[in-house]
Amino acid sequence: MNFKKFLFSRKVAPYVFVLPFIISFAFFWIYPLITAFTMSFQDIGAIKSEWIGFKNYTKLLKDKVFLIAVMNSAKYMFFTLVLLIPFTMLFAVLIDSNLVKAKGLWKAVLYIPALTSVVISGTLFRLMFTEYKTGQMNILTQALGLGTFKWLKMGWSGMAALLIVACWRWTGVNMLYFLSGLKAIDTSLYEAADIDGATGWQKFKYVTLPLLKPTTIYVLTISVYAGLAMFLESYMLWAGNSSPNNIGLTIVGYLYKRGIEKNDMGYACAVGVVLLVIALIINFTQLILNGTFKKEEQ
Protein backbone atom coordinates (compact mmCIF):
# COMPACT_ATOMS: atom_id res chain seq x y z
CA MET A 1 0.00 0.00 0.00
CA ASN A 2 1.20 3.50 -0.83
CA PHE A 3 2.22 5.01 2.53
CA LYS A 4 1.50 8.59 1.46
CA LYS A 5 -1.93 7.62 0.17
CA PHE A 6 -2.61 5.75 3.44
CA LEU A 7 -1.45 8.71 5.56
CA PHE A 8 -3.65 11.23 3.75
CA SER A 9 -6.74 9.05 3.55
CA ARG A 10 -9.89 10.45 5.15
CA LYS A 11 -10.09 7.57 7.62
CA VAL A 12 -6.51 7.87 8.86
CA ALA A 13 -6.03 11.66 8.76
CA PRO A 14 -8.09 12.42 11.93
CA TYR A 15 -5.97 9.96 13.94
CA VAL A 16 -2.79 11.54 12.61
CA PHE A 17 -3.93 14.97 13.78
CA VAL A 18 -4.81 13.80 17.31
CA LEU A 19 -1.69 11.59 17.63
CA PRO A 20 0.55 14.39 19.08
CA PHE A 21 -2.00 15.00 21.83
CA ILE A 22 -2.38 11.28 22.58
CA ILE A 23 1.40 10.82 22.78
CA SER A 24 1.92 13.86 25.03
CA PHE A 25 -1.07 12.89 27.21
CA ALA A 26 0.24 9.36 27.62
CA PHE A 27 3.82 10.49 28.28
CA PHE A 28 3.15 13.44 30.61
CA TRP A 29 -0.02 12.25 32.40
CA ILE A 30 -0.78 8.52 32.11
CA TYR A 31 2.83 7.33 32.59
CA PRO A 32 3.54 9.60 35.62
CA LEU A 33 0.18 8.63 37.14
CA ILE A 34 0.92 4.89 36.85
CA THR A 35 4.47 5.42 38.13
CA ALA A 36 3.30 7.47 41.13
CA PHE A 37 0.62 4.90 41.96
CA THR A 38 3.24 2.13 41.84
CA MET A 39 5.75 4.10 43.93
CA SER A 40 3.10 4.75 46.60
CA PHE A 41 3.36 1.06 47.53
CA GLN A 42 7.14 1.21 47.85
CA ASP A 43 9.82 2.49 50.18
CA ILE A 44 12.04 4.42 47.77
CA GLY A 45 15.69 4.36 48.81
CA ALA A 46 18.78 5.96 47.31
CA ILE A 47 19.98 2.63 45.89
CA LYS A 48 16.99 0.32 45.79
CA SER A 49 13.26 0.31 46.38
CA GLU A 50 11.35 -2.09 48.60
CA TRP A 51 7.75 -3.13 48.07
CA ILE A 52 5.87 -2.45 51.34
CA GLY A 53 2.23 -2.79 50.30
CA PHE A 54 -0.28 -0.45 51.99
CA LYS A 55 2.07 0.74 54.75
CA ASN A 56 2.32 4.27 53.31
CA TYR A 57 -1.48 4.57 53.23
CA THR A 58 -2.01 3.18 56.74
CA LYS A 59 0.66 5.59 57.96
CA LEU A 60 -1.23 8.46 56.31
CA LEU A 61 -4.37 7.69 58.30
CA LYS A 62 -2.45 8.21 61.55
CA ASP A 63 -0.46 11.22 60.32
CA LYS A 64 -1.82 14.27 62.16
CA VAL A 65 0.16 16.71 60.02
CA PHE A 66 -1.36 15.22 56.87
CA LEU A 67 -4.86 15.57 58.34
CA ILE A 68 -4.11 19.24 59.11
CA ALA A 69 -3.01 19.72 55.49
CA VAL A 70 -6.22 18.06 54.25
CA MET A 71 -8.36 20.32 56.45
CA ASN A 72 -6.49 23.43 55.32
CA SER A 73 -6.90 22.51 51.64
CA ALA A 74 -10.57 21.63 52.15
CA LYS A 75 -11.30 24.97 53.85
CA TYR A 76 -9.40 26.86 51.18
CA MET A 77 -11.28 25.03 48.42
CA PHE A 78 -14.67 25.65 50.08
CA PHE A 79 -14.14 29.38 50.59
CA THR A 80 -12.73 29.88 47.09
CA LEU A 81 -15.84 28.22 45.67
CA VAL A 82 -18.04 30.51 47.77
CA LEU A 83 -16.13 33.64 46.75
CA LEU A 84 -14.97 32.95 43.21
CA ILE A 85 -18.13 31.55 41.61
CA PRO A 86 -21.22 33.57 42.62
CA PHE A 87 -19.45 36.92 42.81
CA THR A 88 -17.56 36.52 39.53
CA MET A 89 -20.83 35.49 37.89
CA LEU A 90 -22.47 38.69 39.15
CA PHE A 91 -19.50 40.76 37.97
CA ALA A 92 -19.81 39.17 34.52
CA VAL A 93 -23.54 39.92 34.36
CA LEU A 94 -22.88 43.50 35.47
CA ILE A 95 -20.14 44.10 32.89
CA ASP A 96 -22.27 42.48 30.18
CA SER A 97 -25.14 44.86 30.99
CA ASN A 98 -25.59 48.43 29.82
CA LEU A 99 -24.83 49.79 33.30
CA VAL A 100 -21.04 49.63 32.84
CA LYS A 101 -19.02 51.78 30.47
CA ALA A 102 -15.50 51.05 29.20
CA LYS A 103 -16.09 47.30 29.42
CA GLY A 104 -12.81 46.42 27.74
CA LEU A 105 -10.88 48.45 30.34
CA TRP A 106 -12.59 46.68 33.25
CA LYS A 107 -11.91 43.26 31.71
CA ALA A 108 -8.23 44.10 31.26
CA VAL A 109 -7.87 45.52 34.79
CA LEU A 110 -9.46 42.47 36.40
CA TYR A 111 -7.49 40.01 34.26
CA ILE A 112 -4.04 41.58 34.75
CA PRO A 113 -3.47 39.90 38.19
CA ALA A 114 -3.72 36.47 36.54
CA LEU A 115 -0.75 37.40 34.34
CA THR A 116 1.36 38.34 37.35
CA SER A 117 3.86 35.78 38.58
CA VAL A 118 2.77 33.94 41.74
CA VAL A 119 6.27 34.52 43.12
CA ILE A 120 5.92 38.29 42.74
CA SER A 121 2.33 38.50 43.96
CA GLY A 122 3.02 36.17 46.90
CA THR A 123 5.98 38.30 47.95
CA LEU A 124 3.96 41.51 47.72
CA PHE A 125 1.13 40.08 49.82
CA ARG A 126 3.63 38.74 52.37
CA LEU A 127 4.96 42.28 52.79
CA MET A 128 1.39 43.57 52.98
CA PHE A 129 0.49 41.14 55.79
CA THR A 130 3.77 41.41 57.68
CA GLU A 131 3.59 41.67 61.46
CA TYR A 132 5.70 44.84 61.44
CA LYS A 133 4.16 48.29 61.69
CA THR A 134 5.22 49.11 58.13
CA GLY A 135 2.89 46.50 56.62
CA GLN A 136 -0.12 47.93 54.76
CA MET A 137 -2.61 45.90 56.81
CA ASN A 138 -1.10 47.04 60.10
CA ILE A 139 -0.96 50.64 58.88
CA LEU A 140 -4.70 50.35 58.21
CA THR A 141 -5.51 48.78 61.60
CA GLN A 142 -3.36 51.36 63.41
CA ALA A 143 -5.26 54.15 61.64
CA LEU A 144 -8.49 52.59 62.90
CA GLY A 145 -7.09 52.41 66.43
CA LEU A 146 -6.95 48.60 66.50
CA GLY A 147 -3.21 48.22 66.93
CA THR A 148 -1.04 45.73 65.01
CA PHE A 149 -1.58 42.03 64.31
CA LYS A 150 0.63 39.08 63.45
CA TRP A 151 -1.46 38.26 60.41
CA LEU A 152 0.49 35.27 59.16
CA LYS A 153 0.83 33.67 62.59
CA MET A 154 -2.89 33.29 63.29
CA GLY A 155 -5.12 30.65 61.72
CA TRP A 156 -8.08 32.82 60.69
CA SER A 157 -6.01 35.71 59.35
CA GLY A 158 -3.61 33.36 57.54
CA MET A 159 -6.51 31.73 55.71
CA ALA A 160 -7.98 35.17 55.01
CA ALA A 161 -4.67 36.24 53.45
CA LEU A 162 -4.67 33.16 51.19
CA LEU A 163 -8.26 33.87 50.13
CA ILE A 164 -7.46 37.51 49.36
CA VAL A 165 -4.57 36.38 47.15
CA ALA A 166 -6.88 33.89 45.41
CA CYS A 167 -9.59 36.49 44.82
CA TRP A 168 -7.07 39.01 43.55
CA ARG A 169 -5.58 36.52 41.08
CA TRP A 170 -8.59 34.59 39.80
CA THR A 171 -11.59 36.94 39.86
CA GLY A 172 -10.85 38.20 36.36
CA VAL A 173 -10.30 34.69 34.97
CA ASN A 174 -13.59 33.28 36.26
CA MET A 175 -15.39 36.44 35.19
CA LEU A 176 -14.18 35.93 31.61
CA TYR A 177 -15.45 32.34 31.69
CA PHE A 178 -18.90 33.57 32.67
CA LEU A 179 -18.77 36.38 30.11
CA SER A 180 -18.13 33.82 27.37
CA GLY A 181 -21.13 31.86 28.64
CA LEU A 182 -23.30 34.98 28.60
CA LYS A 183 -22.33 35.69 24.99
CA ALA A 184 -23.72 32.28 24.02
CA ILE A 185 -27.19 33.14 25.35
CA ASP A 186 -29.65 34.19 22.64
CA THR A 187 -30.66 37.82 23.24
CA SER A 188 -34.14 37.06 21.89
CA LEU A 189 -34.84 35.23 25.15
CA TYR A 190 -34.31 38.45 27.09
CA GLU A 191 -36.47 40.34 24.61
CA ALA A 192 -39.25 37.80 25.09
CA ALA A 193 -38.89 38.17 28.86
CA ASP A 194 -39.17 41.96 28.54
CA ILE A 195 -42.38 41.57 26.53
CA ASP A 196 -43.78 39.33 29.28
CA GLY A 197 -42.95 42.05 31.82
CA ALA A 198 -40.14 40.19 33.62
CA THR A 199 -38.02 42.14 36.08
CA GLY A 200 -34.22 42.15 36.03
CA TRP A 201 -34.12 39.59 38.85
CA GLN A 202 -36.59 37.32 37.07
CA LYS A 203 -34.56 37.43 33.86
CA PHE A 204 -31.43 36.56 35.82
CA LYS A 205 -33.15 33.74 37.71
CA TYR A 206 -35.13 32.14 34.87
CA VAL A 207 -32.97 32.90 31.83
CA THR A 208 -29.37 33.67 32.79
CA LEU A 209 -28.81 31.14 35.59
CA PRO A 210 -30.21 28.05 33.79
CA LEU A 211 -28.38 28.83 30.54
CA LEU A 212 -25.13 29.54 32.40
CA LYS A 213 -25.24 26.10 34.03
CA PRO A 214 -22.66 24.47 31.68
CA THR A 215 -20.21 27.32 32.33
CA THR A 216 -20.90 27.18 36.07
CA ILE A 217 -20.24 23.43 36.17
CA TYR A 218 -16.98 23.91 34.26
CA VAL A 219 -15.78 26.69 36.60
CA LEU A 220 -16.83 24.62 39.63
CA THR A 221 -14.94 21.57 38.37
CA ILE A 222 -11.65 23.36 37.75
CA SER A 223 -12.02 25.38 40.96
CA VAL A 224 -12.36 22.22 43.07
CA TYR A 225 -9.07 20.87 41.77
CA ALA A 226 -7.36 24.28 41.90
CA GLY A 227 -8.40 24.71 45.53
CA LEU A 228 -7.17 21.28 46.60
CA ALA A 229 -3.93 21.56 44.62
CA MET A 230 -2.96 25.05 45.80
CA PHE A 231 0.68 25.24 46.91
CA LEU A 232 2.78 28.05 45.49
CA GLU A 233 0.61 30.85 46.93
CA SER A 234 1.03 29.41 50.42
CA TYR A 235 4.73 28.76 49.88
CA MET A 236 5.38 32.36 48.85
CA LEU A 237 3.11 33.91 51.48
CA TRP A 238 5.04 32.23 54.30
CA ALA A 239 8.41 32.41 52.48
CA GLY A 240 8.76 28.64 52.61
CA ASN A 241 6.88 25.48 53.46
CA SER A 242 6.96 25.98 57.24
CA SER A 243 4.11 28.14 58.54
CA PRO A 244 3.43 28.56 62.31
CA ASN A 245 1.53 25.51 63.58
CA ASN A 246 1.11 24.47 59.92
CA ILE A 247 -1.68 27.01 59.41
CA GLY A 248 -0.67 27.43 55.76
CA LEU A 249 0.26 23.81 55.00
CA THR A 250 -1.69 22.28 52.10
CA ILE A 251 -1.85 18.74 50.69
CA VAL A 252 0.58 19.59 47.89
CA GLY A 253 2.76 21.43 50.40
CA TYR A 254 2.91 18.29 52.53
CA LEU A 255 3.69 16.24 49.41
CA TYR A 256 6.58 18.61 48.70
CA LYS A 257 7.74 18.44 52.31
CA ARG A 258 7.86 14.64 52.38
CA GLY A 259 9.06 14.05 48.83
CA ILE A 260 11.56 16.86 48.26
CA GLU A 261 12.58 18.08 51.70
CA LYS A 262 12.67 14.68 53.43
CA ASN A 263 13.34 12.55 50.34
CA ASP A 264 10.53 10.10 51.15
CA MET A 265 9.21 9.68 47.61
CA GLY A 266 7.06 6.62 48.30
CA TYR A 267 5.14 8.39 51.05
CA ALA A 268 4.86 11.56 48.92
CA CYS A 269 3.38 9.52 46.07
CA ALA A 270 0.79 8.12 48.49
CA VAL A 271 -0.13 11.71 49.41
CA GLY A 272 -0.48 12.55 45.72
CA VAL A 273 -2.71 9.53 45.04
CA VAL A 274 -4.95 10.46 47.98
CA LEU A 275 -5.18 14.02 46.64
CA LEU A 276 -6.22 12.71 43.22
CA VAL A 277 -8.85 10.42 44.76
CA ILE A 278 -10.30 13.24 46.89
CA ALA A 279 -10.50 15.58 43.89
CA LEU A 280 -12.11 12.86 41.73
CA ILE A 281 -14.69 11.98 44.40
CA ILE A 282 -15.72 15.61 44.93
CA ASN A 283 -15.87 16.40 41.21
CA PHE A 284 -17.71 13.23 40.20
CA THR A 285 -20.20 13.83 43.03
CA GLN A 286 -20.94 17.39 41.97
CA LEU A 287 -21.11 16.37 38.29
CA ILE A 288 -23.65 13.64 39.11
CA LEU A 289 -25.69 16.01 41.31
CA ASN A 290 -25.68 18.59 38.51
CA GLY A 291 -27.00 16.00 36.07
CA THR A 292 -23.95 16.08 33.79
CA PHE A 293 -24.11 12.38 33.01
CA LYS A 294 -27.86 12.23 32.43
CA LYS A 295 -29.00 11.54 28.89
CA GLU A 296 -30.92 14.40 27.35
CA GLU A 297 -34.55 13.68 26.55
CA GLN A 298 -35.26 13.52 22.87
Secondary structure, 3 states (H helix, E strand, C coil): CCHHHHHCCCCCHHHHHHHHHHHHHHHHHHHHHHHHHHHCCEEECCCCEEECCCHHHHHHHCCHHHHHHHHHHHHHHHHHHHHHCHHHHHHHHHHHCCCCCCHHHHHHHHHHHHHCCHHHHHHHHHHHCCCCCCCHHHHHHHHCCCCCCCHHHCHHHHHHHHHHHHHHHHHHHHHHHHHHHHHCCCHHHHHHHHHCCCCHHHHHHHHHHHHCHHHHHHHHHHHHHHHHCCCHHHHHHCCCCCCHHHCCCCHHHHHHHHHHHCCCHHHHHHHHHHHHHHHHHHHHHHHHHCCCCCCCCC
